Amino acid sequence: MTGNTNQTRKKRVDTRTIVTIAILAGIASILFLLEIPVVLFYKLDFSNLPVLLGTFAMGPAAGTVILAVKSLLGMLHTTSLYVGELADFLMGFAMLLPAGLIYRAHKNRRGAILGMVTGSVCATVAGVLTNVFLLIPFYGAVYHMPVEQILAMGQTIVPGLDTVWKFVLAITAPFNVLKWTAISVVGGLMYKPLSPLLHGRRRMAVEKDGKLSL
């Protein structure tokens, strides 16, 4: 009886996890379509917010699945020949992996903050690299936009941007810092109230010895 009970309980947990992943991936896909123009051609979206919440609740593997599903669904309405979705996946993965691993090792508020800060830094670095080696060359080739034209756009905001590296360090990097900081702040505020739903049980988080019981 005990074995059957444990097996049934495990199946319920697995089913609940799959359903939660599917719901979060669906929400992420919708948020992927809602973009807020910030500077030049850079737009802010919160599609990686469900990815972060799922990563904290179920681990980096689940977060990766949510991110991958979001990227695959994004390809259905792509305007960048899948390059934009690839770049978004790389940046999202650079965020969720360190954030998820650090939080899994230290499941407390400090661990969550450290994970999000580290993840934001990694995602910002990934954003700089993907822009230099992937996005800017792609848009330049496909849309016949010379690098000089892109730099000229940047010079309207920050004079003296005469190289791609200066452009991404002066404009792309700050934009990514803003984006991932916003996602981290909102995610940090939302995770605790949503934790019972994400874990599939009606148990509120409580603090004991500086740790969160989630």
C-alpha positions as CSV (number, residue, x, y, z in Angstrom):
1,M,0.0,0.0,0.0
2,T,2.8,2.4,0.9
3,G,4.6,1.8,-2.4
4,N,1.4,2.4,-4.4
5,T,0.7,5.5,-2.4
6,N,4.2,6.9,-3.0
7,Q,3.9,6.0,-6.7
8,T,0.5,7.8,-7.0
9,R,1.9,10.8,-5.2
10,K,4.9,10.9,-7.5
11,K,2.7,10.8,-10.6
12,R,0.6,13.6,-9.2
13,V,3.8,15.7,-8.6
14,D,5.1,14.9,-12.1
15,T,1.7,15.9,-13.7
16,R,1.5,19.1,-11.6
17,T,5.1,20.0,-12.7
18,I,4.3,19.5,-16.4
19,V,1.1,21.6,-16.1
20,T,2.9,24.3,-14.2
21,I,5.7,24.4,-16.8
22,A,3.1,24.6,-19.6
23,I,1.2,27.4,-18.0
24,L,4.4,29.4,-17.3
25,A,5.5,28.8,-20.9
26,G,2.2,30.0,-22.2
27,I,2.3,33.2,-20.1
28,A,5.9,33.8,-21.2
29,S,4.9,33.4,-24.9
30,I,2.2,36.0,-24.5
31,L,4.5,38.4,-22.7
32,F,7.0,37.9,-25.5
33,L,4.6,39.8,-27.7
34,L,4.2,42.7,-25.4
35,E,7.2,45.0,-25.9
36,I,7.9,48.4,-24.5
37,P,10.2,50.6,-26.7
38,V,13.0,52.0,-24.6
39,V,15.9,53.2,-26.8
40,L,16.6,53.0,-30.5
41,F,15.5,49.5,-31.6
42,Y,15.7,48.0,-28.1
43,K,12.4,47.0,-26.5
44,L,11.7,45.8,-23.0
45,D,9.6,42.7,-22.4
46,F,8.9,40.6,-19.3
47,S,8.7,37.2,-21.1
48,N,11.6,35.9,-19.0
49,L,9.7,36.7,-15.8
50,P,7.8,33.4,-15.8
51,V,11.1,31.7,-16.7
52,L,12.7,33.1,-13.6
53,L,9.7,32.1,-11.4
54,G,9.7,28.6,-12.8
55,T,13.4,28.3,-12.3
56,F,13.2,29.2,-8.6
57,A,10.2,27.0,-8.0
58,M,11.3,23.9,-10.0
59,G,15.0,24.3,-10.8
60,P,17.1,25.2,-13.8
61,A,16.0,22.3,-15.9
62,A,12.3,23.3,-15.7
63,G,13.3,26.9,-16.3
64,T,15.2,25.9,-19.5
65,V,12.2,24.0,-20.7
66,I,9.9,27.1,-20.2
67,L,12.5,29.3,-22.0
68,A,12.8,26.8,-24.9
69,V,9.0,26.5,-25.4
70,K,8.7,30.3,-25.3
71,S,11.5,30.6,-27.9
72,L,9.9,27.9,-30.1
73,L,6.5,29.5,-30.0
74,G,8.1,32.9,-30.7
75,M,9.5,31.4,-33.9
76,L,5.9,31.1,-35.2
77,H,5.6,34.8,-35.6
78,T,9.3,35.7,-36.0
79,T,10.4,38.8,-37.9
80,S,14.1,38.1,-37.5
81,L,14.5,34.7,-39.3
82,Y,14.8,33.1,-35.8
83,V,17.9,35.0,-34.9
84,G,16.1,37.2,-32.4
85,E,14.6,34.2,-30.7
86,L,18.1,32.5,-30.6
87,A,19.6,35.6,-29.0
88,D,16.7,35.8,-26.5
89,F,17.2,32.1,-25.6
90,L,21.0,32.6,-25.0
91,M,20.4,35.7,-22.8
92,G,17.6,34.0,-20.9
93,F,19.7,30.9,-20.3
94,A,22.6,33.0,-19.1
95,M,20.2,34.5,-16.5
96,L,18.4,31.4,-15.3
97,L,21.3,29.0,-15.0
98,P,23.4,30.9,-12.4
99,A,20.2,32.3,-10.7
100,G,18.7,28.8,-10.4
101,L,21.9,27.0,-9.3
102,I,22.7,29.7,-6.6
103,Y,19.1,29.6,-5.3
104,R,19.0,25.8,-5.2
105,A,22.2,25.8,-3.1
106,H,21.0,28.6,-0.8
107,K,17.2,28.7,-0.5
108,N,16.9,31.9,1.4
109,R,16.4,35.6,0.6
110,R,20.1,36.2,0.3
111,G,20.5,33.3,-2.1
112,A,17.6,34.6,-4.2
113,I,19.1,38.1,-4.4
114,L,22.6,36.8,-5.1
115,G,21.3,34.5,-7.8
116,M,19.3,37.3,-9.5
117,V,22.2,39.7,-9.4
118,T,24.6,37.1,-10.8
119,G,22.2,36.1,-13.4
120,S,21.5,39.7,-14.4
121,V,25.3,40.3,-14.8
122,C,25.7,37.1,-16.9
123,A,22.6,38.0,-19.1
124,T,24.0,41.5,-19.6
125,V,27.3,40.1,-20.8
126,A,25.5,37.6,-23.0
127,G,23.5,40.5,-24.4
128,V,26.6,42.4,-25.3
129,L,28.2,39.4,-27.0
130,T,25.1,38.4,-28.9
131,N,24.7,42.0,-30.2
132,V,28.3,42.2,-31.3
133,F,28.6,38.8,-32.9
134,L,25.0,37.9,-33.9
135,L,22.3,40.6,-33.9
136,I,24.1,43.6,-35.3
137,P,25.8,41.6,-38.1
138,F,22.5,39.9,-38.9
139,Y,20.4,43.1,-39.2
140,G,23.2,44.7,-41.1
141,A,23.3,41.9,-43.7
142,V,19.5,41.2,-44.0
143,Y,18.2,44.7,-43.8
144,H,21.1,46.3,-45.6
145,M,21.9,48.5,-42.7
146,P,25.6,49.3,-42.7
147,V,27.4,49.4,-39.3
148,E,28.0,53.1,-39.9
149,Q,24.3,53.7,-40.0
150,I,23.8,51.8,-36.7
151,L,26.6,53.8,-35.1
152,A,25.1,57.0,-36.4
153,M,21.8,56.1,-34.6
154,G,23.7,55.6,-31.4
155,Q,25.6,58.9,-31.8
156,T,22.3,60.8,-31.6
157,I,22.2,59.6,-28.0
158,V,25.9,59.2,-27.0
159,P,28.3,61.2,-29.2
160,G,31.6,59.6,-30.2
161,L,30.3,56.0,-30.7
162,D,32.6,55.1,-33.6
163,T,32.9,51.3,-33.0
164,V,30.5,48.5,-32.4
165,W,32.0,47.7,-29.1
166,K,31.5,51.3,-27.9
167,F,27.9,51.2,-29.2
168,V,27.0,48.0,-27.2
169,L,28.9,49.1,-24.1
170,A,27.2,52.6,-24.1
171,I,23.7,51.6,-25.1
172,T,23.2,47.8,-25.2
173,A,24.7,47.1,-21.8
174,P,22.8,49.7,-19.9
175,F,19.6,48.6,-21.6
176,N,20.2,45.0,-20.5
177,V,21.0,46.1,-17.0
178,L,17.7,47.9,-16.9
179,K,15.8,44.9,-18.4
180,W,17.2,42.2,-16.1
181,T,17.0,44.4,-13.0
182,A,13.3,45.1,-13.7
183,I,12.7,41.3,-14.2
184,S,14.6,40.5,-11.0
185,V,12.8,43.1,-8.9
186,V,9.3,42.1,-10.2
187,G,10.2,38.4,-9.9
188,G,11.5,38.9,-6.3
189,L,8.3,40.6,-5.3
190,M,6.1,38.0,-7.0
191,Y,7.8,34.8,-6.0
192,K,6.8,34.5,-2.4
193,P,3.1,35.3,-2.9
194,L,3.0,32.9,-5.8
195,S,5.1,30.2,-4.2
196,P,2.2,28.1,-3.0
197,L,0.7,28.0,-6.5
198,L,4.0,27.3,-8.2
199,H,4.7,24.4,-5.8
200,G,1.1,23.1,-6.0
201,R,0.4,23.3,-2.3
202,R,-1.3,25.8,0.0
203,R,1.7,26.5,2.2
204,M,2.9,30.0,2.7
205,A,6.6,30.7,3.0
206,V,7.9,31.4,6.5
207,E,11.2,32.6,7.7
208,K,13.3,30.6,10.1
209,D,16.9,31.5,11.0
210,G,17.1,33.8,7.9
211,K,15.9,31.0,5.6
212,L,12.7,30.8,3.5
213,S,10.8,27.5,3.7
214,L,9.4,27.2,0.2
